[in-house]
Amino acid sequence: MRTVGIIGGGQLAWMMAAAASKLDVELVVQTPSPTDPAVSIATHTIFAPIADASATAKLARLCEVITFENEFIDLEALQQLEQQGVCFYPRLHSIAPLLDKFHQRSYLRDRGLPTPQFVALEAHSDLTQLGFPVVLKSRRLGYDGQGTFIIKDQPHLQQVLAQCHVGCIGESSLEPNRWLLEEFVPFDRELAVMAARSQSGEMAVYPVVETQQENQVCRRVIVTRDLDASVVEQVQTIAHKLLASLEFVGIMGIEFFLSRTGQVLVNETAPRTHNSGHYSLDACVTSQFEQQLRAVCQLPLGDPSLQGSGAVMVNLLGYETAESDYADKRQQLAQLPNAHVYWYGKSIARPGRKLGHVTVLLSEGQGRAAALHQAETIESIWYG
């Protein structure tokens, strides 16, 4: 397959460009706005909302297979297209259990994969089994901390629900099947892994990385070889079991909590390329973006291993509302040794918005302490 359609035109689709050129693949994108990052690298663009299945039908006529940049889709409408012969990778039955966080948690639990305790929030939900603090999550459409709240007690829960009733990520708080409650895990670290599976069942699992979040938004990804072998084994076992169970074709990001007792719990999954895998563009033999294209184009999977000692990736998050390309700061970042700067071309900055990222490759013998020092240097330049 040499022409791939992508539902979504943000930076994840934009970063597929180099891999598409390497593999001689053309990219066709469905995205709402002419200013979205991937418009500049697409052979053709369908300008339409992500959930517009009639636009996806047009997209299908321009490509051989369709894959995804995000999960904000109309699954039922796409299933009708699939019945008409449109090829989606991952298959829609593979992503269906993952789109709603309650269904995702239930799928993990029913297959014996470790996950925090959880309940669907209903009118008479028993919160005593979870206790406080507790995590409140929107079951659909939440990302980068949107729709996620740490709840300290019952009055705080009622306050948040009342606020969301007047407009939280576009839905009413009183809508059925809207919210998930899960136990608050006092974790030691947050971890993540990218894992890919081909149509034949071949798998490629990337290094297990540490992620550091602020306000539920990923700020840093630390890639070193100093994680305990038992932790890495737990993560790899979960990744293999999950992708095989789903008959997944493509690449998936899986986020974890590492408890203080050394147990790994699945936090969330993303059936696509993911922020925690951006380091692979520079640090791995095969980037996550090339791997996704290899999987959906039915090419052999590439080698996911590190090429050196490790890396640190830092997200360049908006810290103000402004129209700027921050050229001076980007130039300073590019001058750091072993630094690779990616700017997503977004014209408007706002607090928390992902505007770009920087990856610094670590030298031989450098570990987590060096990675954290590099991250602090990057952030001192970016945030001043």
N, C-alpha and C positions, 0 to 999 in steps of 0.2 A: 504494500500500500504506500502510495507516494503523495497523497493529498489528505491532510488531516484537518477536520473541523474542530474548533475549540469553542465551547460555550463559556463565554467570559473573556474579557479583553484587558484584564488588569496586568499587574507586573508579573504574575506567574506565567501567563501566556507570553508576555514580552520576553521573558528570559528563556523561552524555548528557541529563540531565533538562531543562536549559534549552533545548537544541536540539529535543528532542521536543515541548516545549510550543510553541515557535516554529513548528514544522512541523505541529502538530496530529497528532502521532503518539503512540500509546500503547505503553508498554514492558512486556513480560512477561518475567520473569527466572527462570532456573533456577540455584539456588545452594544450598550446603549448610546455611548457618546463618541463623537469624533476625536475627543481629546484623551480617550482612554489609551494607556501605554501601548497595547499590542496593535493598535491600528497602524502604527508606523512600520511594523514588520510583516503584516499580513499581505498575502497575495490578493485576497478579496475580503471585504468586510460586509456583514449584514448588520445594519444599525437597528437594533431592537432590544427590548428588555430581555434579561436572561431567561425569564419564565415564559416567554412568548414562543409557544410550540409551533405556531404557523411560520414564524421566522426560522425556527430550527428545521422545518420541512424544506425551506429554501436553501438553508445551509447544507442540508443533506444532498441536494442536487449538485453541489459544487465540490463534494469530497467523497472519499471512499469509506471513511470511518470518522466517528465523532467522539471526542473525549471532553473532559470537564476541567474548568479552572476553579469552580466553586460549586456549592450544593444548593443554590437558591433557584431550583428548577421546579417545574410542574411535572411531577413524576408520572401521573396518570396520563397526561397528554403525550408525553414522550413514549409511554408504553404503547400507545396507539400507533405511533410512527414505527416503533420497533416491530410491531406485528405486520406492518406494511413492508418490512424488509430493510429499514434503516439500521445500520450497524453502529452500536454504541460499545465502547470499551472505556471503563468497566461496563459489563452488562448491567442492565437496570435492576435485575434481581439481586445483583451483588451489592448495590449501593442502597437499595430500598430499606434494609434494616438499620441503616446508619444515619438517615436524614433527620429522624426524630431522636433526640437524646435519650428519652425514656425507652424507646424501642431499641436503641443501640445498647443501653445498659442491660436491658433484658436479654438481648441476643448474647452478649458477653457472658452474663451470669448463667444462662441456660447451656452454654458450652463449657462451663467449668473454668472460665477465664477470670482471674481475680479483678474485682472492681469494688469501689466503695459502696456501702449500703445506700439504698435510694428508694424513694417512693414518688408516685405521681401526686402532685398537689391537687387535692379535691376538697370539697366543702367540709368534709368531716375527716380529713387526714389525721392520723395519729402521729404527732411529732415526737412523742416521748421515746420512740424507738431509736430516733436519731440524736435527740438532745440538741443543745445549743453550744457553740455556734453551729450553724448549718449553712449549706450553700444552696442558694436559689438560682435556678437556671431556666431560661427560656428554652423550650424543647425544640424550637425551630428558629432559624435565621440569626442566631447569636454568633458573633465572632469578635476577636480582639477585645474581649471583655464586655462587649455590649450584651445586655441581657443576662449578666452574671453578677450576683450580689452575695456578699458574706453577711449573713443575718445573725445578730447577736442574741435576740430574744423574740418572744411572740409579738409584743408591740412594734418592734422594728419590722417584722415581717408584714404586719398589717399596713404600716406606713409605706413600705416599698411597693406593695401591691396597689395601694391607693394612688401613689404617684404614677405608676405604670398604667393605671386605668385611663389616664388622660394622654397617653401616647408614649409607649416604650417600644422601640423598634417596630412601630407600625401596627401593633395589635392591642386589643383590649385585654386587660388582665382578667376579665371575667369570662373570656372565651374558653370553652371546654378544651381539655387536653393541652393547655398552654404551658404549664410550669412543671418542673422537676425539682424535687428536694433531695439532696444527697449529703451524707455525713461529711463533716469537715475533717480532712486528714492532716494531722500535724506531721508533715513530711520532713525528711532530712534534705532531699533534693528533688527537683523535677527533672525528668529524663524524657528523651524522645528518640525515635528511630524511624528511618525511612526503609520501607520494604517493597520490593517489586515482585510480581508474578506474571509469567507469560501464559499464553493459551495452552501450552503443552504441560504446564505445571512447574516449569523451571522457576526457581526463586533466587533473588539476590537481596541480601540484607546489609544495610549500611552500618557504619560504626554507631554505637550507642552514644548519645551526646547528652550533656547537661544543659538545660534551659533555665534562664533566670528571667522571671516575670516581674513587672510592676503594674499594679492595677489590672491584672489579668491580661496584660499585653506583653508579648515576648520582647525583652530588651537585649538579651545576649544569648549566644549559643557557644558553649565551651566544648571543644573536640580534642580530647586527650586520651592517652592509653592507660590512665590510672584508675579506672573503675574496677571494682572487685569482679573477679571472673564469675562468681556465682550470680551477681546482678546481671551481667551481660548475658549469661546463659538463660536466666529467667525471661529477659526481654526477647531474645531470639526465639525461644520456644513459643512464646505468646504470638509473636509475629507470624511464624510459620503456621501455627494452628489456625489463626484468624483468617489469613489469606486463603488457605486451603479450604476452610469451612465455607467461605463465601464464594469459592471458585472465582476469585478476583483476578482480573486481567488489567494491569496498569501498575501505578505506584501509589502507596498509601503512607501517610504520616500517622504515627501512633504516639500519643503523649502518655506519660506515666508519672505516678508518684512513687518515690522510693521512701518507704517508711523508716522510722528510726530503728526498727528491728531487722532491716535488710530485705523486707518483702516488697515486691513490685506490684503495684495496682494500676490497671488501665484507667487513665483519666478520660481521654477522648480520642477519636480517630478522625482523619480527614482523607477521603478517597481520591487523592490527587497529590500533586506536588505541594510542599508545605514549607513555611518559614524556617522550620528547624533543619531543613535540608539545603538551605542556600549555600552553606559553606562548601558543598560538593562541587560547585562550579569551578573552584580553584584548588581544592584539597584532595579530590578523589579522581581516580582513573576515569570514571564515568559519572557525569553529573546526574542529579535526579531528573533534570529536564530531558536529557538524552535518554535516560532509562524509561521515562514515560513514553516517549516516541517509539523506542525500540519495542516496548511491550505491545502498544496498540497497533503498530505496523507489522507485527508478527516477525520481528527480527530477533536474533539471539540477544539475550540480556548481556549487558556489559559488566565489567569488573567494578564493584562498588568500593573497593578498598582504598584506604588513605595512601597518598603518594609520599607523605613525609611524616613528621612527628605529630602533627596536629594543627589546629587552627582555632581562632576565635572569630565569631561573626557578631557584629553589633548593628542593630537596626537604627537607622536615622529617623527618629520619630519627630513629628512636628511638635514644637513647643510654643507656638504663637499662631495667630491667624494672620496670614500675610500672603502676598503674591511675590515670590522670590525663587531664584534658582540656587541661591546660597553658593555661588561660584567660588568665592574666596575660601570658604570653609572646605569645600570639596577639594580645592587645590591643596590645602594644607594636609588633608587626610591622604591624598594620593601620594604625598611626599614621604609618608611613613614607610620604613623598610618593610618589604614583603606585603604591602597593602594593595588590595583590589577594591576599588570604589564602584558601586552600581547606583546610578541615579535613575529613578523611574519616570522622570519627565512630567511629573504632576505640577500643574501651574499654581495650585493653591495649597498652602500649608495651613493646617489647623492642629491644635493639640492632640497628640496621640496618633496622628495619621502617619502611615508608613510611607516615607518619601524616598528612601533608598536604603542601602546597607553597605557595610565595609567588612571585608574578610581580611584578616592578617594571618599569614602562615607562620607557624612556630618553627624555630630552629631545633636542631638535634639536641635532645636532653631537656628541652623546655616542657613544663607541665602546666598544671592548673594555675599555680601562682603567677607564672609568666603570662598566661592567657588573661587572667584578671587584671594584671598590670596593663596589658595592651588595651583591654576594654576601657579602663579608666582614662588612658591617654586619648583614645578616640572620643570618649564622651566629654573630656575636658575641652577638646577642640570644638565639638559640635554644639554642646550646650553652654560653653563659655564659663 
